[in-house]
């Protein structure tokens, strides 16, 4: 019984959940090496979904249990970017999405991460804006059906994913521009 309690405590620790997202990225890549297998693409979507859910829970557990750490603050956004970037790159390599869309999304992620590091160095608040939360939501809503790719139960998941990818692209550009406009004074120094 004591062992189960310790395991449960580890499994809900924010840093463990962040590390799970990091480990999920190569898992998705490996599964997508078999793009003609409906089982592999479904498992990739399932793994991405599980990893995306941990993004909410690691922040929740860190705040409610007083487990906010410097490691977590640094690794959490990187884990998110790794998960999304690996998934998008694989989707481009399979020709399931246009490369230019992935370039804009990944480019924004890298640029904003750099800006957020600058902002944090100045002691400013780097928490995500509501636009960033919409961007993340649309990215998740796009990537899951795009990873599934194949129709299931007569539902064209690829078309659904492309619809949400356009939304993700819109919020990616808007939220990125918003970050740079809000913190333009830091870019001048």
Secondary structure per residue as TSV (DSSP state, phi and psi in degrees):
chain	resnum	aa	ss	phi	psi
A	1	X	-	360.0	-41.1
A	2	X	H	-63.6	-39.6
A	3	X	H	-63.1	-42.0
A	4	X	H	-60.9	-39.2
A	5	X	H	-64.5	-41.9
A	6	X	H	-67.2	-41.9
A	7	X	H	-63.1	-44.4
A	8	X	H	-60.8	-41.4
A	9	X	H	-62.7	-39.7
A	10	X	H	-68.0	-43.9
A	11	X	H	-65.4	-24.2
A	12	X	T	-104.8	9.3
A	13	X	-	-73.0	133.1
A	14	X	H	-54.3	-40.8
A	15	X	H	-68.0	-33.5
A	16	X	H	-64.8	-42.4
A	17	X	H	-64.5	-37.7
A	18	X	H	-64.2	-44.3
A	19	X	H	-64.0	-32.6
A	20	X	H	-61.5	-42.0
A	21	X	H	-63.2	-40.0
A	22	X	H	-63.1	-43.5
A	23	X	H	-70.1	-27.8
A	24	X	H	-67.7	-31.8
A	25	X	H	-58.1	-53.5
A	26	X	H	-66.3	-27.7
A	27	X	H	-62.2	-41.8
A	28	X	H	-65.6	-42.9
A	29	X	H	-58.6	-46.7
A	30	X	H	-62.2	-44.9
A	31	X	H	-62.0	-35.9
A	32	X	G	-80.2	-1.4
A	33	X	G	-70.9	-9.1
A	34	X	G	-122.1	65.4
A	35	X	T	-69.7	-16.0
A	36	X	T	-87.5	-6.7
A	37	X	-	-89.1	114.3
A	38	X	H	-61.2	-34.0
A	39	X	H	-65.0	-44.1
A	40	X	H	-66.8	-41.6
A	41	X	H	-68.8	-36.8
A	42	X	H	-65.2	-42.7
A	43	X	H	-65.4	-36.6
A	44	X	H	-62.3	-43.0
A	45	X	H	-65.6	-39.1
A	46	X	H	-65.6	-44.3
A	47	X	H	-64.1	-43.5
A	48	X	H	-61.1	-43.2
A	49	X	H	-59.9	-47.2
A	50	X	H	-61.3	-43.0
A	51	X	H	-65.4	-40.4
A	52	X	H	-64.2	-37.6
A	53	X	H	-63.8	-36.4
A	54	X	H	-65.0	-22.8
A	55	X	H	-61.8	-40.3
A	56	X	H	-68.6	-47.8
A	57	X	H	-69.7	-33.1
A	58	X	H	-66.4	-39.1
A	59	X	H	-66.5	-41.3
A	60	X	H	-62.3	-49.2
A	61	X	H	-65.9	-36.9
A	62	X	H	-62.9	-43.5
A	63	X	H	-74.1	-46.7
A	64	X	H	-75.9	-23.5
A	65	X	T	-108.7	8.1
A	66	X	T	63.8	36.9
A	67	X	-	-109.1	24.3
A	68	X	-	-68.0	129.0
A	69	X	-	-132.6	160.0
A	70	X	H	-63.2	-39.7
A	71	X	H	-59.6	-46.4
A	72	X	H	-62.7	-42.4
A	73	X	H	-61.6	-35.7
A	74	X	H	-81.9	-43.3
A	75	X	H	-81.1	-29.6
A	76	X	H	-58.1	-53.5
A	77	X	H	-66.3	-31.6
A	78	X	H	-67.5	-38.7
A	79	X	H	-62.3	-41.8
A	80	X	H	-60.4	-47.4
A	81	X	H	-66.1	-38.4
A	82	X	H	-62.9	-46.2
A	83	X	H	-61.5	-48.9
A	84	X	H	-67.9	-45.7
A	85	X	H	-63.1	-46.1
A	86	X	H	-60.5	-42.3
A	87	X	H	-64.0	-45.9
A	88	X	H	-64.7	-41.8
A	89	X	H	-61.8	-41.9
A	90	X	H	-66.4	-39.1
A	91	X	H	-63.4	-37.1
A	92	X	H	-67.5	-44.1
A	93	X	H	-61.8	-28.4
A	94	X	T	-87.4	-1.9
A	95	X	T	63.7	32.2
A	96	X	S	-92.6	-17.2
A	97	X	S	-140.3	157.1
A	98	X	-	-70.6	139.1
A	99	X	H	-62.2	-35.3
A	100	X	H	-63.2	-33.4
A	101	X	H	-66.7	-43.9
A	102	X	H	-63.4	-39.0
A	103	X	H	-61.3	-43.0
A	104	X	H	-65.5	-45.2
A	105	X	H	-65.4	-49.1
A	106	X	H	-67.8	-39.7
A	107	X	H	-60.6	-43.0
A	108	X	H	-61.8	-43.4
A	109	X	H	-59.5	-43.9
A	110	X	H	-67.1	-44.2
A	111	X	H	-63.4	-44.7
A	112	X	H	-69.5	-35.2
A	113	X	H	-61.2	-43.4
A	114	X	H	-61.6	-44.2
A	115	X	H	-63.3	-42.0
A	116	X	H	-63.3	-35.9
A	117	X	H	-64.2	-40.3
A	118	X	H	-64.2	-43.9
A	119	X	H	-62.1	-45.9
A	120	X	H	-62.9	-37.5
A	121	X	H	-63.4	-25.9
A	122	X	T	-89.7	0.5
A	123	X	T	79.5	14.5
A	124	X	-	-86.7	162.8
A	125	X	-	-73.4	128.2
A	126	X	-	-113.0	14.9
A	127	X	-	-64.9	152.8
A	128	X	-	-67.5	141.3
A	129	X	-	-81.0	171.8
A	130	X	H	-62.8	-32.4
A	131	X	H	-65.5	-39.5
A	132	X	H	-63.6	-36.0
A	133	X	H	-68.9	-39.5
A	134	X	H	-63.4	-42.7
A	135	X	H	-57.8	-47.3
A	136	X	H	-63.4	-43.6
A	137	X	H	-60.2	-44.6
A	138	X	H	-68.4	-35.9
A	139	X	H	-62.2	-46.3
A	140	X	H	-63.0	-45.6
A	141	X	H	-63.0	-26.9
A	142	X	H	-83.2	-46.3
A	143	X	H	-68.1	-38.7
A	144	X	H	-58.6	-55.1
A	145	X	H	-68.7	-29.1
A	146	X	H	-66.0	-37.4
A	147	X	H	-66.9	-37.5
A	148	X	H	-63.6	-41.3
A	149	X	-	62.1	-52.7
A	150	X	S	-80.5	154.3
A	151	X	-	-70.2	139.8
A	152	X	B	-129.9	134.2
A	153	X	T	52.6	34.7
A	154	X	T	75.8	8.2
A	155	X	B	-98.8	127.2
A	156	X	-	-84.0	89.7
A	157	X	H	-66.8	-31.5
A	158	X	H	-63.5	-43.7
A	159	X	H	-64.1	-39.6
A	160	X	H	-62.5	-43.9
A	161	X	H	-61.5	-41.5
A	162	X	H	-64.7	-38.3
A	163	X	H	-58.2	-49.5
A	164	X	H	-71.2	-26.4
A	165	X	H	-65.3	-37.8
A	166	X	H	-63.0	-40.8
A	167	X	H	-63.1	-42.3
A	168	X	H	-61.5	-40.7
A	169	X	H	-63.1	-44.4
A	170	X	H	-58.0	-51.6
A	171	X	H	-71.5	-27.4
A	172	X	H	-62.3	-48.9
A	173	X	H	-67.2	-45.8
A	174	X	H	-63.1	-48.8
A	175	X	H	-68.2	-35.2
A	176	X	H	-64.9	-45.8
A	177	X	H	-61.3	-41.2
A	178	X	H	-59.4	-44.8
A	179	X	H	-58.1	-49.2
A	180	X	H	-69.0	-33.0
A	181	X	H	-69.9	-44.3
A	182	X	H	-63.9	-32.7
A	183	X	T	-115.1	28.5
A	184	X	H	-63.2	-26.3
A	185	X	H	-64.2	-31.3
A	186	X	H	-73.1	-25.9
A	187	X	H	-76.9	-21.1
A	188	X	H	-81.8	-21.8
A	189	X	-	-83.9	360.0
